[in-house]
Amino acid sequence: MLQSCVFAVFLAILALFWRASEAIEAIPHDRSCRPFQDRPLKLLCKGTYTNDIFLRYQDRLAAINGPYKIFYHRQGGAVLLLVTFNHSPLQWCNSSISIDADLDFFCGDSRNPLPLSGSMIYCRIYQMSYIADLMYECTTPKIRNFPLENGFTAVHYAAISRWSGSRDELEYGVDLPSGQGGLTFLAPLLLWPILATLSN
């Protein structure tokens, strides 16, 4: 009986780590992502997160000299903006993107979700000067005074160093495109001897 309980705990831990490795983390956990769901977001521009921008805003989730892209959607007088930082499949998408209710991302007309495990998305950003500077740096000609206040802005961060610059050289951790991939694989193996000892 005790062994069955221990095995059930082991499976629960395994499921927990597996789920953590696959889910995109939504922060804050509320309905603020809803305006972005099922809206086609067009590519506005792409740029590089320079050391100068970092010194101004100290965004430690964005890799210095890493790529970023800005996507947008106009809806009446409002504008939806999505900024995505760091190497990920979103950097390879040069058409529109869309987001469904499960926070899965899709490129163009594809219905295959992009593998973005280990990512985070902040769906309501209030530091408009940061977004305005990012937009100014990546647009040609430079865009100033974009109407950022009337609408919503989201920021997506891919896990730093989880992806190489090449589509063919993905840095998977035990076949999982997430920084937790190795932990997902190793944690249950490390915990199993402990649980087995407790059952004896």
BELGI-V69668 format. One record per backbone hydrogen bond with DSSP energy under -0.5 kcal/mol. NH is the residue of the N-H (numbers start at 0). CO is the residue of the C=O. Records with the same first field share a line. If there is no record, write none. Layout:
NH=CO / CO
This chain:
4=0
5=1
6=2
7=3
8=4
9=5
10=6
11=7
12=8
13=9
14=10
15=11
16=12
17=13
18=14
19=15
20=16
21=17 / 18
22=18
24=118
25=23
26=24 / 120
29=27
33=30
35=32
36=32 / 33
37=98
38=35
40=96
41=39 / 71
43=69
44=69
45=137
46=67
48=65
49=47
53=49
54=50
55=51
56=52
57=53
59=57
61=58
64=48
65=62
67=46
68=83
69=44
70=81
71=41
72=79
74=77
77=74
78=149
79=72
80=151
81=70
82=153
83=68
84=155
85=66
90=87
91=88
92=88 / 89
93=91
96=40
97=105
98=35
99=103
102=99
105=97
107=95 / 105
109=106
112=110
113=104
115=113
117=22
118=115
119=156
120=24
121=154
122=26 / 120
124=152
127=125
129=126
130=126
131=127
132=128
133=129
134=130
135=131
136=132
137=133
138=134
143=141
147=145
150=148
151=78
153=80
154=121
155=82
156=119
157=84 / 155
161=158
163=168
168=165
170=161
171=169
172=175
173=171
175=172
177=175
180=177
183=179
184=180
185=181
186=182
187=183
188=184
189=185
190=186
191=187
192=188
193=189
194=190
195=191
196=192
197=193
198=194
199=195 / 196
